[in-house]
């Protein structure tokens, strides 16, 4: 029997520069599964602001909850369908305005007396998946990539590249007055989707280039997840960031991965098979021998 199930793992590691300066890690990640939606997010707080991690924390939680709750509505509003170009552009502008407002409202809860929301700036990357439908949002640097089931080993695809303001250390934030202008939204059906990876600009330095896209080694971050429990893989990702990526980047380091595991129970261990059946709300028949275990349908 072939079992397919979305599983998530991520890690956040304090960068060398922040460690040397006795500053906190300002990257944050989140994951929410609900109503058949799996949503992951990542935010990188601006190093120039001492409390930007508070903004990043609220941003990742708010956007995941928002996407899990509003996925169907947002996806429909983002479709072009029979709309004129003017109607479509207005709908997208309104949707961006709503998303920015909802996230900024959440961040504003952490604003201290005498501060403004601009004191808690952060980039924001997020992807929500429901069935074969995908909704993506990105403001600032960092990379959103995908593993597609094309070829024997699958293929990597950059879904959203970093946006920098003319220099590597300049970017855009969800807290900015121009956030709506820089928020990029992408929707569509991805029948061959096997996995999503979000990375902050720390890992981006090593695993991505504007000329070549995602490095082939990024595939291992997906393949090494197969047959491994999420908690164990979170530990593995943390070690990967702290022992490998930190050799090349002094920045805070974060990854968030959503992976559609594909396991033949005839060859998998009983322990891992039992693990996959934990927290399952529905078993969806894909074929006479293949099933999708949905652990988000009623969460």
C-alpha positions as a Markdown table, in Angstrom:
| # | Residue | x | y | z |
|---|---|---|---|---|
| 1 | Unk | 0.0 | 0.0 | 0.0 |
| 2 | Unk | 1.3 | 3.4 | -1.0 |
| 3 | Unk | 0.7 | 6.2 | 1.6 |
| 4 | Unk | 0.9 | 9.9 | 0.9 |
| 5 | Unk | 0.7 | 12.5 | 3.6 |
| 6 | Unk | 1.9 | 16.1 | 4.0 |
| 7 | Unk | 4.4 | 16.5 | 6.7 |
| 8 | Unk | 6.3 | 19.6 | 7.9 |
| 9 | Unk | 9.6 | 20.3 | 9.5 |
| 10 | Unk | 11.6 | 23.5 | 10.1 |
| 11 | Unk | 14.4 | 25.0 | 12.1 |
| 12 | Unk | 15.6 | 28.5 | 13.2 |
| 13 | Unk | 19.2 | 29.0 | 14.3 |
| 14 | Unk | 20.8 | 32.1 | 15.8 |
| 15 | Unk | 23.4 | 33.6 | 13.4 |
| 16 | Unk | 27.0 | 34.1 | 14.2 |
| 17 | Unk | 26.8 | 37.9 | 14.0 |
| 18 | Unk | 23.8 | 38.1 | 16.4 |
| 19 | Unk | 25.5 | 35.6 | 18.8 |
| 20 | Unk | 28.7 | 37.7 | 18.8 |
| 21 | Unk | 26.7 | 40.9 | 19.5 |
| 22 | Unk | 24.5 | 39.2 | 22.1 |
| 23 | Unk | 21.4 | 39.8 | 20.0 |
| 24 | Unk | 18.4 | 37.4 | 19.7 |
| 25 | Unk | 17.5 | 35.4 | 16.7 |
| 26 | Unk | 15.1 | 37.4 | 14.6 |
| 27 | Unk | 13.9 | 34.7 | 12.2 |
| 28 | Unk | 10.6 | 32.9 | 12.9 |
| 29 | Unk | 8.6 | 30.0 | 11.2 |
| 30 | Unk | 5.1 | 28.6 | 11.7 |
| 31 | Unk | 2.8 | 25.8 | 10.5 |
| 32 | Unk | -0.9 | 25.5 | 10.7 |
| 33 | Unk | -3.1 | 22.7 | 9.3 |
| 34 | Unk | -6.9 | 23.1 | 9.3 |
| 35 | Unk | -9.8 | 22.5 | 7.0 |
| 36 | Unk | -7.8 | 20.5 | 4.5 |
| 37 | Unk | -5.2 | 23.4 | 4.3 |
| 38 | Unk | -1.6 | 23.1 | 5.1 |
| 39 | Unk | 0.0 | 26.5 | 5.6 |
| 40 | Unk | 3.7 | 27.3 | 6.3 |
| 41 | Unk | 5.4 | 30.6 | 6.8 |
| 42 | Unk | 8.7 | 32.3 | 7.5 |
| 43 | Unk | 9.6 | 35.8 | 8.6 |
| 44 | Unk | 13.0 | 37.5 | 9.0 |
| 45 | Unk | 13.1 | 40.5 | 11.3 |
| 46 | Unk | 15.2 | 43.4 | 10.3 |
| 47 | Unk | 18.5 | 43.4 | 12.0 |
| 48 | Unk | 18.5 | 47.2 | 12.3 |
| 49 | Unk | 15.6 | 47.1 | 14.8 |
| 50 | Unk | 16.2 | 45.6 | 18.3 |
| 51 | Unk | 12.7 | 44.0 | 18.6 |
| 52 | Unk | 11.9 | 43.0 | 15.1 |
| 53 | Unk | 11.6 | 39.3 | 16.2 |
| 54 | Unk | 8.4 | 40.3 | 17.9 |
| 55 | Unk | 7.0 | 41.4 | 14.6 |
| 56 | Unk | 8.2 | 38.2 | 12.9 |
| 57 | Unk | 6.6 | 36.0 | 15.5 |
| 58 | Unk | 3.2 | 37.6 | 15.1 |
| 59 | Unk | 3.5 | 37.7 | 11.3 |
| 60 | Unk | 4.1 | 34.0 | 10.8 |
| 61 | Unk | 1.3 | 33.0 | 13.2 |
| 62 | Unk | -1.2 | 35.4 | 11.8 |
| 63 | Unk | -0.6 | 34.6 | 8.1 |
| 64 | Unk | -0.8 | 30.8 | 8.6 |
| 65 | Unk | -4.1 | 31.1 | 10.6 |
| 66 | Unk | -5.4 | 33.5 | 8.0 |
| 67 | Unk | -4.6 | 31.3 | 5.0 |
| 68 | Unk | -6.0 | 28.2 | 6.8 |
| 69 | Unk | -9.2 | 30.0 | 7.5 |
| 70 | Unk | -9.7 | 32.0 | 4.3 |
| 71 | Unk | -8.0 | 29.8 | 1.7 |
| 72 | Unk | -11.1 | 29.1 | -0.4 |
| 73 | Unk | -12.2 | 32.7 | -0.4 |
| 74 | Unk | -8.8 | 34.1 | -1.2 |
| 75 | Unk | -8.1 | 31.5 | -3.9 |
| 76 | Unk | -11.4 | 32.4 | -5.7 |
| 77 | Unk | -10.7 | 36.1 | -5.4 |
| 78 | Unk | -7.2 | 35.7 | -6.9 |
| 79 | Unk | -8.5 | 33.8 | -10.0 |
| 80 | Unk | -8.8 | 35.7 | -13.2 |
| 81 | Unk | -11.7 | 33.6 | -14.5 |
| 82 | Unk | -14.1 | 35.7 | -16.6 |
| 83 | Unk | -13.0 | 38.9 | -15.1 |
| 84 | Unk | -11.8 | 41.8 | -17.2 |
| 85 | Unk | -8.2 | 42.8 | -16.7 |
| 86 | Unk | -9.3 | 45.9 | -14.7 |
| 87 | Unk | -11.6 | 43.7 | -12.5 |
| 88 | Unk | -8.8 | 41.3 | -11.9 |
| 89 | Unk | -6.3 | 44.0 | -11.0 |
| 90 | Unk | -8.7 | 45.6 | -8.6 |
| 91 | Unk | -9.5 | 42.2 | -6.9 |
| 92 | Unk | -5.7 | 41.5 | -6.5 |
| 93 | Unk | -5.1 | 45.0 | -5.1 |
| 94 | Unk | -8.0 | 44.6 | -2.6 |
| 95 | Unk | -6.7 | 41.1 | -1.6 |
| 96 | Unk | -3.2 | 42.4 | -1.0 |
| 97 | Unk | -4.6 | 45.3 | 1.0 |
| 98 | Unk | -6.6 | 42.9 | 3.2 |
| 99 | Unk | -3.7 | 40.5 | 3.8 |
| 100 | Unk | -1.3 | 43.3 | 4.7 |
| 101 | Unk | -3.9 | 44.9 | 7.0 |
| 102 | Unk | -4.6 | 41.6 | 8.8 |
| 103 | Unk | -0.9 | 40.9 | 9.4 |
| 104 | Unk | -0.1 | 44.4 | 10.4 |
| 105 | Unk | -3.0 | 44.3 | 12.9 |
| 106 | Unk | -1.5 | 41.2 | 14.4 |
| 107 | Unk | 1.9 | 42.7 | 14.7 |
| 108 | Unk | 0.5 | 45.9 | 16.2 |
| 109 | Unk | -0.4 | 43.9 | 19.3 |
| 110 | Unk | 3.3 | 43.7 | 20.1 |
| 111 | Unk | 4.0 | 47.5 | 19.7 |
| 112 | Unk | 5.2 | 49.0 | 22.9 |
| 113 | Unk | 4.3 | 52.4 | 24.3 |
| 114 | Unk | 6.0 | 55.1 | 22.3 |
| 115 | Unk | 6.7 | 52.7 | 19.4 |
| 116 | Unk | 5.1 | 52.4 | 15.9 |
| 117 | Unk | 4.7 | 49.2 | 13.9 |
| 118 | Unk | 7.7 | 50.2 | 11.8 |
| 119 | Unk | 9.9 | 49.3 | 14.9 |
| 120 | Unk | 8.9 | 45.6 | 14.3 |
| 121 | Unk | 9.7 | 45.1 | 10.6 |
| 122 | Unk | 10.0 | 41.7 | 9.0 |
| 123 | Unk | 10.0 | 40.1 | 5.6 |
| 124 | Unk | 7.2 | 37.4 | 5.1 |
| 125 | Unk | 7.1 | 34.3 | 3.0 |
| 126 | Unk | 4.1 | 31.9 | 3.1 |
| 127 | Unk | 2.5 | 29.0 | 1.1 |
| 128 | Unk | -0.8 | 27.3 | 1.7 |
| 129 | Unk | -1.8 | 24.1 | -0.1 |
| 130 | Unk | -5.2 | 22.5 | -0.3 |
| 131 | Unk | -5.4 | 19.5 | -2.6 |
| 132 | Unk | -3.7 | 20.5 | -5.8 |
| 133 | Unk | -4.3 | 24.2 | -5.2 |
| 134 | Unk | -1.6 | 26.5 | -4.0 |
| 135 | Unk | -1.6 | 30.1 | -2.7 |
| 136 | Unk | 1.7 | 31.8 | -2.2 |
| 137 | Unk | 2.7 | 35.2 | -0.8 |
| 138 | Unk | 6.1 | 36.9 | -0.5 |
| 139 | Unk | 7.5 | 40.3 | 0.5 |
| 140 | Unk | 11.2 | 40.9 | 0.8 |
| 141 | Unk | 14.2 | 38.6 | 0.5 |
| 142 | Unk | 14.4 | 34.9 | 1.1 |
| 143 | Unk | 13.3 | 32.2 | -1.4 |
| 144 | Unk | 10.3 | 30.1 | -2.0 |
| 145 | Unk | 11.0 | 26.9 | -3.8 |
| 146 | Unk | 9.2 | 23.7 | -4.9 |
| 147 | Unk | 10.0 | 20.1 | -5.5 |
| 148 | Unk | 8.1 | 18.8 | -8.5 |
| 149 | Unk | 7.7 | 15.1 | -9.4 |
| 150 | Unk | 9.4 | 15.6 | -12.8 |
| 151 | Unk | 12.1 | 13.1 | -13.7 |
| 152 | Unk | 13.5 | 10.2 | -11.7 |
| 153 | Unk | 14.7 | 12.4 | -8.8 |
| 154 | Unk | 12.2 | 15.3 | -9.2 |
| 155 | Unk | 13.1 | 18.8 | -10.2 |
| 156 | Unk | 13.5 | 22.0 | -8.2 |
| 157 | Unk | 11.6 | 25.2 | -9.2 |
| 158 | Unk | 11.9 | 28.7 | -7.8 |
| 159 | Unk | 8.4 | 29.9 | -7.1 |
| 160 | Unk | 9.4 | 33.3 | -5.7 |
| 161 | Unk | 12.8 | 34.9 | -5.7 |
| 162 | Unk | 14.2 | 37.5 | -3.3 |
| 163 | Unk | 13.4 | 41.2 | -3.9 |
| 164 | Unk | 16.1 | 43.6 | -2.7 |
| 165 | Unk | 16.1 | 47.3 | -3.1 |
| 166 | Unk | 19.1 | 47.6 | -5.3 |
| 167 | Unk | 21.6 | 46.1 | -2.8 |
| 168 | Unk | 21.8 | 42.7 | -1.0 |
| 169 | Unk | 21.3 | 44.2 | 2.5 |
| 170 | Unk | 18.2 | 46.3 | 1.5 |
| 171 | Unk | 14.8 | 44.7 | 1.2 |
| 172 | Unk | 11.0 | 45.3 | 1.9 |
| 173 | Unk | 8.9 | 44.5 | 4.9 |
| 174 | Unk | 5.2 | 43.6 | 5.6 |
| 175 | Unk | 5.2 | 46.5 | 8.1 |
| 176 | Unk | 6.1 | 49.1 | 5.5 |
| 177 | Unk | 3.8 | 51.8 | 4.1 |
| 178 | Unk | 4.5 | 50.3 | 0.7 |
| 179 | Unk | 3.9 | 46.7 | 1.7 |
| 180 | Unk | 1.0 | 46.3 | -0.7 |
| 181 | Unk | 3.1 | 47.4 | -3.6 |
| 182 | Unk | 5.8 | 44.8 | -2.9 |
| 183 | Unk | 3.6 | 41.8 | -1.7 |
| 184 | Unk | 3.7 | 39.2 | -4.5 |
| 185 | Unk | 0.8 | 36.7 | -4.7 |
| 186 | Unk | 0.7 | 33.6 | -6.8 |
| 187 | Unk | -2.0 | 31.0 | -7.1 |
| 188 | Unk | -2.6 | 28.0 | -9.3 |
| 189 | Unk | -3.0 | 24.2 | -9.5 |
| 190 | Unk | 0.2 | 22.2 | -9.1 |
| 191 | Unk | -0.5 | 18.6 | -9.9 |
| 192 | Unk | 3.1 | 17.6 | -9.7 |
| 193 | Unk | 3.9 | 19.3 | -6.4 |
| 194 | Unk | 5.9 | 17.2 | -4.0 |
| 195 | Unk | 7.3 | 19.8 | -1.6 |
| 196 | Unk | 7.7 | 23.4 | -0.6 |
| 197 | Unk | 10.7 | 25.1 | 1.0 |
| 198 | Unk | 10.9 | 28.5 | 2.5 |
| 199 | Unk | 14.3 | 29.9 | 3.4 |
| 200 | Unk | 15.5 | 33.2 | 4.9 |
| 201 | Unk | 18.3 | 35.2 | 3.3 |
| 202 | Unk | 20.9 | 33.3 | 5.4 |
| 203 | Unk | 20.4 | 29.9 | 3.7 |
| 204 | Unk | 19.6 | 31.8 | 0.5 |
| 205 | Unk | 23.3 | 32.9 | 0.3 |
| 206 | Unk | 24.3 | 29.2 | 0.0 |
| 207 | Unk | 21.4 | 27.4 | -1.6 |
| 208 | Unk | 20.3 | 29.9 | -4.2 |
| 209 | Unk | 21.7 | 32.2 | -6.9 |
| 210 | Unk | 19.9 | 34.5 | -9.3 |
| 211 | Unk | 21.6 | 32.9 | -12.2 |
| 212 | Unk | 21.1 | 29.2 | -11.5 |
| 213 | Unk | 18.2 | 29.2 | -9.1 |
| 214 | Unk | 18.1 | 26.7 | -6.3 |
| 215 | Unk | 21.2 | 24.5 | -5.9 |
| 216 | Unk | 20.8 | 20.8 | -6.6 |
| 217 | Unk | 21.8 | 20.0 | -3.1 |
| 218 | Unk | 18.5 | 21.5 | -2.0 |
| 219 | Unk | 16.9 | 18.3 | -3.2 |
| 220 | Unk | 18.5 | 16.5 | -0.4 |
| 221 | Unk | 16.5 | 18.6 | 2.1 |
| 222 | Unk | 13.4 | 16.8 | 0.7 |
| 223 | Unk | 14.8 | 13.3 | 0.0 |
| 224 | Unk | 16.3 | 13.1 | 3.5 |
| 225 | Unk | 12.9 | 13.8 | 5.0 |
| 226 | Unk | 11.5 | 10.6 | 3.6 |
| 227 | Unk | 11.0 | 8.0 | 6.3 |
| 228 | Unk | 11.9 | 10.4 | 9.1 |
| 229 | Unk | 9.6 | 11.7 | 11.7 |
| 230 | Unk | 9.0 | 15.4 | 11.7 |
| 231 | Unk | 10.5 | 16.1 | 15.2 |
| 232 | Unk | 13.7 | 14.1 | 14.2 |
| 233 | Unk | 13.9 | 16.0 | 11.0 |
| 234 | Unk | 13.6 | 19.4 | 12.8 |
| 235 | Unk | 16.7 | 18.4 | 14.8 |
| 236 | Unk | 18.5 | 17.4 | 11.6 |
| 237 | Unk | 17.7 | 20.7 | 9.9 |
| 238 | Unk | 18.9 | 22.6 | 12.9 |
| 239 | Unk | 22.2 | 20.8 | 12.8 |
| 240 | Unk | 22.5 | 21.3 | 9.1 |
| 241 | Unk | 22.0 | 25.1 | 9.5 |
| 242 | Unk | 24.3 | 25.4 | 12.5 |
| 243 | Unk | 27.1 | 23.2 | 11.3 |
| 244 | Unk | 27.0 | 23.6 | 7.5 |
| 245 | Unk | 25.3 | 26.7 | 6.4 |
| 246 | Unk | 26.7 | 28.8 | 9.2 |
| 247 | Unk | 30.2 | 28.3 | 7.7 |
| 248 | Unk | 29.1 | 30.6 | 4.8 |
| 249 | Unk | 26.6 | 32.9 | 6.4 |
| 250 | Unk | 26.8 | 35.1 | 9.5 |
| 251 | Unk | 23.1 | 35.8 | 9.4 |
| 252 | Unk | 20.2 | 34.2 | 11.3 |
| 253 | Unk | 19.3 | 31.0 | 9.5 |
| 254 | Unk | 15.8 | 29.5 | 9.0 |
| 255 | Unk | 14.1 | 26.8 | 6.8 |
| 256 | Unk | 10.5 | 25.7 | 6.7 |
| 257 | Unk | 9.6 | 22.6 | 4.6 |
| 258 | Unk | 6.3 | 21.0 | 3.7 |
| 259 | Unk | 6.8 | 17.6 | 2.1 |
| 260 | Unk | 4.4 | 15.1 | 0.5 |
| 261 | Unk | 5.8 | 11.9 | 1.7 |
| 262 | Unk | 5.3 | 8.9 | -0.5 |
| 263 | Unk | 5.8 | 5.6 | 1.3 |
| 264 | Unk | 5.3 | 2.0 | 0.4 |
| 265 | Unk | 4.2 | 0.3 | 3.7 |
| 266 | Unk | 5.6 | -3.0 | 2.4 |
| 267 | Unk | 9.1 | -1.7 | 2.8 |
| 268 | Unk | 8.6 | 1.0 | 5.5 |
| 269 | Unk | 9.2 | 0.2 | 9.2 |
| 270 | Unk | 6.2 | -0.6 | 11.3 |
| 271 | Unk | 7.2 | 2.3 | 13.6 |
| 272 | Unk | 7.2 | 4.8 | 10.7 |
| 273 | Unk | 3.9 | 3.5 | 9.2 |
| 274 | Unk | 2.2 | 3.8 | 12.6 |
| 275 | Unk | 3.6 | 7.4 | 12.8 |
| 276 | Unk | 2.0 | 8.3 | 9.5 |
| 277 | Unk | -1.3 | 7.1 | 10.7 |
| 278 | Unk | -1.2 | 9.3 | 13.8 |
| 279 | Unk | -3.4 | 12.4 | 13.7 |
| 280 | Unk | -5.3 | 11.3 | 10.6 |
| 281 | Unk | -8.8 | 12.7 | 10.1 |
| 282 | Unk | -9.5 | 11.1 | 6.7 |
| 283 | Unk | -8.1 | 8.5 | 4.3 |
| 284 | Unk | -8.7 | 9.5 | 0.7 |
| 285 | Unk | -8.5 | 6.8 | -1.9 |
| 286 | Unk | -6.2 | 7.8 | -4.8 |
| 287 | Unk | -6.2 | 4.4 | -6.5 |
| 288 | Unk | -6.7 | 0.7 | -5.6 |
| 289 | Unk | -3.3 | 0.7 | -3.8 |
| 290 | Unk | -2.6 | 4.4 | -3.0 |
| 291 | Unk | -4.1 | 6.6 | -0.3 |
| 292 | Unk | -3.7 | 10.1 | 1.0 |
| 293 | Unk | -3.8 | 10.6 | 4.8 |
| 294 | Unk | -5.3 | 14.0 | 5.5 |
| 295 | Unk | -4.5 | 15.2 | 9.0 |
| 296 | Unk | -5.9 | 18.7 | 8.3 |
| 297 | Unk | -9.5 | 18.0 | 7.1 |
| 298 | Unk | -11.1 | 18.6 | 10.5 |
| 299 | Unk | -8.3 | 20.3 | 12.5 |
